[in-house]
Amino acid sequence: MAKKRLVEEFKEFISQGNVLDMAIGVIIGGAFGKITSSLVNDVIMPVISILTGGIEFNSWKIVLKEAVVGADGVIDPATEVAMNFGALVATVMDFLIIAFVIFTVIKLINKFKRKAAKEAEEEAAEAEPSEEVKLLTEIRDALKK
């Protein structure tokens, strides 16, 4: 019995519009994240690299332990231990771009909401009769009696 009620509650929860809207937002957000990552890595970082003297930005790192040279004389890059702060900066730039876009979209939506609310107020003010019209209507109704 409890399982049946739990399943019914879950179905009700899933069928609510805000859950579906949130799921769509997460999917679109994931795709948008890929776009901004590409923008940062493929467009912005090369420009920053040129401005900083041709240094490849994503390769900026602090090596904590050098890579080990194998017995065959080949360097094994997997043995290197490094802090890749260039990748961190790229990720921070991703975040800042996404945050700015979201800020801009929300600001635009709020502007449209304020404009629609102002128009609704103006329409309501125009639809309501003025005080003089109300007074004249009362006088007319009193004279009819």
Secondary structure, DSSP 8 states (H G I E B T S, - for coil): -HHHHHHHHHHHHHHSHHHHHHHHHHHHHHHHHHHHHHHIIIIIHHHHHHHTTS--GGG--EEEE--EE-TTS-EEGGG-EEE-HHHHHHHHHHHHHHHHHHHHHHHHHHHHHHHHHHHHHHHHHHHS--HHHHHHHHHHHHHH-
